[in-house]
Amino acid sequence: MPFTVLHPKFNRYSLDVKENYVNGLLPQQLEALQSLEEWFQQPNPRNPAVVSMPTGSGKTGILCCLPFTLGGIGLQPSLDNNNFPTGVPRYRFDRPVLVIAPGVQIADQLQQQIHRDPFLVCRQIIPDQFKRDVLPKVHRINQAGDLQNVRFLGEQDVVLANAQKFRGAWENGLPNDMFRLVIVDEAHHYPAPTWSRIVEKFQQHALVVFVTATPYRMDGQFVVDEGAFAYHLSLQSAVERRIIRQTDLDLLRFQPNRENNVSEDEIYRRVLERVNQKQQNKNRAHPLPNKIAHMAMAITKSTKEAAKVENLWNEAWGEGSALSYYSELSDNEKKQRMGRIRNNQVKLIVVVAMLLEGFDHPPVSIAAILTNIESAPKFAQFIGRAQRISRSQATLEDQAIHADIVSHEYYDRQEENYRRFISEELIGINDEQ
């Protein structure tokens, strides 16, 4: 009697998980996963593969599903529905998946959606009663020393880290075949030296998938020279298919002969007045599902300026209707403020360098730029906060709701940033970081 080989988790449950994709995933997520599956089914697939999708189109859900998708290649359903799949998987996930995020905010979101408030359970791809068995074990790298604990890491299903944890001398502590899949989120940060070292270390023994909203440099070159698109959803297509909102730029101009007399505080007031006007018009003419009010997010150059913008708004339109959110706040204060944001208790969120990536809250439909954003990718990440479409069960928001970007010509690069955003020429030679 032959022995039964018990496949690792991502192989063992792959076909069951994939069976529920149709009801739990959005069409573009299904397309991307199917494209990646076909990509890595080729006899000699190019490695790495690149998935390019605009901000707000569902990249995180793809990351949560991808190990199960690739784990099912080569397997067949059991003739007995109560047994695990049979066959030999092309990619045996007997070692962990490494997910690399560029910063703490995105790593937090990924940990939330993979493990703490799992995307796969929320979308009923994994039934709640089976989540203990099927959901991956996730370990978050909190300090560089965690990378030396090879035995412990090898017992995980997913190892999640932001790239900064890989600075310093870490290569000798980890074997080259430590991981079976490496997923690089927000891949426009590649090929910064740290990211390059990570990929070069593991790609001979692991599949590598880059996920990005910004696939091209300003000179037209591909962001990952050795890779190619496994799936590319263009900005125009995403807007036409109502996956994300269309964007409109409202750039305020100097009044004639006033250029030398207008202070930046006055520019703040003008932009905020326009934001408030747009907010009121949207709430009246194009309310969001469930009558949730439209929210705005403003970016400033410093915490001092953020506090100033917060005060200007609160003085004009109600105490407490704006709040600022930045890295210097205590963890407890961040938690309290994020609770107010998630509960739609504010009209304006003022940020400095936080919430540019990895923050999704569909009531935000207006992005106000009150500083010089020098990097086109950062510009795209910021205005992407206003592009996510709000859904109430199966109901989409009014098609007339656009993502409004409001700024002033005083911040002189924003018109060019917007042009590059629309054309998807987002990554300049000097923008990589």
N, C-alpha and C positions, 0 to 999 in steps of 0.2 A: 504494500500500500504506500503510495507516494506521500511524502511530507508536504504540508501546506506552508508556503512561505507567507509570513505576515508582512505586508508592505508597510512602509512608513506612512505617517498620517496623511500627508498631502497626496500620496498615491492611493491609499486605502479608501479615502472618502471622496476622491476626485469626481467620480462619475455621479455619485449622489448629489454632490454640491452643484455640479454643472447642470443637472437635470432641472434645478430650480432657478437657473439664471433668467429664463425667459420671463418669468413673472416678477423677478426682483430687480432686474437691471434696466437701465435706460438703453434705447437702441444704439447709441454711440458707444456705450460701454460694451455691449455685446459685440459690436463690430470690431472694436479694438482687441478684445480677448480672442475672437476668432482669428483675426489677422496674426496675432502673436503665436497662436497655436499652429497655424499654417506655416508661419516663418520658421519655427523650430522643428517642424516635421520634415523640412527639406533635408536631402542627404548631407549636405555640408552647409548648414545655415551660417550666415554672417553674424559674427558676434563682436560687438554688441548690436542690439536692435534699438530703434528709437521710436517712441510713441510721442507724437506732438498733438496736443489738444489745447484750446484756449482755456485760460483760467475760468473756473466755474462750470466746466463741462463734464466733470465726474471722474477726474484722474484718481482720486483716493479710492473709490470703489474698485477700480481696475487693480490697484495695488493689492487690495484685500483678497481679490479673487485669483490673481495670477498664479500663485503656487499650485492651487488646485487645478487650474486649467492646464498648466504644463505637466503636472503630475499624472494626468489622465492619458497622456499620449502613449500609445502602445497597449493600453488595457482594454478589456472587453467586459461587458456585464456578466455576472455569474448567471448560470442557468437557473440557479436557486436564488430567488430574490432576497433571501435572508443572508446570503454570503457576500463577502467582499469581491471586488472585481478580480478577474483572472488575467493571465498573460504576464509578459515582462515589460515593465515600464521603460520607455526610452530614457527617461530622466528619473533616476531613483533618488528621492529626497531623504536620504539617510543622514544628511547633515543639514544644518540650519540654512535659512534664508537670511541674507543681510540686507537691511533696508537703510539707506543713507539719506538723511535729510540735511539741508543746509543750516538750519538753526533750531533753537529750542522750541519756538512757536509751532513749527511744522511737525517736529518730532512729537510734541504734545498731542497735536491733532491726530497724527497717525496712531499713536498708542491708544488714544481714545477710541478710534474707529476700528482698530484691529482687535482690541482686547476689552477695554473698560466698558464701552457702550458700543458693542460690535456692529459694524455695518452689516455683516452677513446675517445677524439675527434680526436687526431692525428691518431689513428688507425681506425677511422670511426665507432667505436662501438656506439657512440652517435653522430648523425648528428649535424653539427655545428649549424643549426637553432634551435635545441632543447636544446642546452647546458645550457642555462640560467635556464630552468626548471628542468633538470635532473641531472646536475652536483651537487655534494654535497657541502654544505657550510662548509668551513674549517676554524677552528680557531687554530692558533699556540700559544702554551703557551710560552710566552716570559719571564715571571718572575714567581716565586713561588706564589706570591700573586694572580695571575690569577686563581689559583685552588680554591680559596675561593668564587668565583663568580658563585655559583651553578646555579642560574637562567639563567645567560647568557650562560654558557656552555650547559645547557639543551636545548637551542634553536639551537645548531649547529648540523650538520650531522656528522662531523668528528672533533675530537679534537686531535691535533698532538703535541707531546712533546718529548724532549729528557729526558732521565731518571733522569738526574741531577736536573731537576726542582722539582722532588718529594723528594728531601732530606729535612730533618727537619720534623717538626710536621705538617702534612697535612691530616692525616687519618680522624680526627674528622670533617674536613670541608666538606668532600664529603660523600654522602650516599653510602652504599655498592652496591646499584642498580643503580648507576649513569650511567653506560654504558651497552650496549647490546652485544658488541663484543670488545675484547681487542686483538690487533695484536702486537706481539713483534717481531720487525725486528732485524736482526743480533743477534739471540737468544743465541749465544755462550757467551754473557755477563751474561746470567742467569746461576746459581743462586746467583749472587752477591746480598748482602743484600737489596739494594734499589729495584732491580727488583723483588725480592721475595716478598717484602711488597706490591708492586703494584698488582701482580697477586693474592696473597692471599686475598687482600682487595675485589676484584671484581669478582673472578671466580665463586662464588656461584650464581651470577645473570647474568653472561655474558659468552658467548662462548670465549674461549681463543685459539689463534692460534700462534704458534711459527714458525718463518721462519729463516732458518739458512743454511749456507754453510758448517758448521763444527759440525756435529751431535754427534761425539764421543769424549770422553776423551782419554788420552794416555793409561789409564788402561782398555779401552774397554767399559766403562760404558756409558750409554746413557746420553746426555747432560741434558735432562729434565726427571728426574727419574719417575715422575708420568704420563708422556705422552707416546705416541707411534706414529710411522710414519703413518700419513694419506697419505703421498706421499713422496717417496724417489727416486730421480734421482741421480744415482751414478756418480762419476767423469768419470769412464771408459765409461759408457753408454753415457754421455753427449759428450764425445770426439768422440766416434764411430758414433754417430748420427749427428755429425758436428754442435752441439749446441754451443760448445765452442772450442777453439783451443787446440790441443795437446801441452804439454809443453816439452821443452828440457833444461836440465841444462848444462851449460858450466862453469865449475869451474876451474879457472886458478890456476896453481901450482907454488910454489917457484922453481926457478932454483937451481940446485945442488950447495951447499956451499955458497948460497947467503942469507940464512935465516936471518942472523944478520945484513945485510948491506942494506936491502931494506926499505926505508921509506914508510909511508902510502901514501904520495903524489905520489910516484912511482907506488904504487899499484893502486891508482886512475887512473893514466895515462894508465896503462896496461889494466885495465878494460874498460876505455873509448875508447881506440884504438880498442878493440875487438867489442865493441858496434857499433862503426862507421863502422867497416868492415862488420858486419852483416847487418847493415842498408843499406849500398851501394849494397851488394849482393842481398838483398831482393828487393830493388827498381829496380834493373836491371833484375833479374830473375823471381820475383814473385810480380809484382806491385799490389797494392790494386785497387778495383773498382774505376773508374773515375780518375785513375792515381794519386791518393793521395799518398804522400810519407809516408813511415813507420816512426813512431815516437818511441822514447824511454823514459822511466821514470827511474830515479835513486833515491835511498833513502840514506840519510846520517844521521849522529848522531846529528848534530846541525846546526843552521843557519850559523855559521861560516864556517863549512865544506861544506855546500850547496853552499855558495858563492864561495868557493875555487874550487869546482867541476865545477860550472857554468863558472868561469873564465878560467879554464883549457880547457874546451871544446871550448869556444869562441875563445881563442887564437889559437887553432889548426884547427878549422873547420869553422870559420866565426863568426864575431861579431854579437851578437843578435840571433844566431841560438840555443842558450840554454837560459833558464830562470829558476829561482828558485821560489818556491811557498810555503809559510809557514805562520803560524798564526800571526806572528808579523807584517805583512804587513797591511797597512791601507785598509779599505774596498774598496776605490777607486782604489788603486793599485792592489788589488786582482781582481777586476772587469776587469781592463785593461789587466792584464796578462792572465786571463781566456779567454778573448776575443781572444787573440793571439793564445792560445792553441786550442780553438774551431775552429778557422779559419785556423788551420794547418800551422801556420807561424813560428813554431819552430821545431827543430829536437830532442831536449832533454828537459825534464821537470825534475827539481831537487826538491825533497820534503824532509821534515823532518818527520813530523807526520801527515801531511794532505794528502788528496786524497787517503788514504789507503782503505777507505770504501766509497761507494756511489758515486764514480767518474767513469763514463764510457765514453770512447772515443776510438772507434775501431781502428783508425790508430796507437794507441800505441800497438806495438807487441813485444817490448823488455823491460825487467825489469832488471835493474842493481842494485845490492845490494852492497853498499859501507859502511856498518856498521854491527855490530852484532845484528841481529834481534833475540831476546831471545825467543819470543813467537811464537809458531807454527801457531796459528790463525792469528797473524799479518803478518807472512810470507805469508800465504795463501791469505789474503786480498790484500797484495801488488802485488803478482805475478798475481792475478786475474785481475789486471788492464790491463794485456797484453793478456788476453784470449778471450775477446769479439770479435766475428766474424764480419767483415765488410760486410754490405749488401748494394747494390745499386739497389733499387726497388726490383725485384725478383732475382737479380743476387748475388750469393755468391762469396766470394773471392776464390782464388786458394787454393785447398786442401793442397798444399805443404807448405802453410804459417803456421808456428808454433809460439807459444809464447816462445821466447828465454829468459832464465834466465841466466844472466852473473854475476859471482861473483869471489872471490878469496879465496883460502883455509885459508888465514889470518883471515877471518871471520868464525871461526871454527864451528859454529852450523848450517851453512846453508845446508850442505850435509844431516845432520840428519833432519832438517826441511823439506827438499825436500822429503826425504823418507816417513816422516809422512804425508806429503801432498798427495803423490801418493796413500798411503794406506788409506787415510781418517781418520787416527788416530791423529786428529788435536788438541784436547783440553787436555792439561796436567792438573794434579791436581792443580798445582800452577799457571796455566795460566789464570784462571777465574778472571774476573775483574769487 
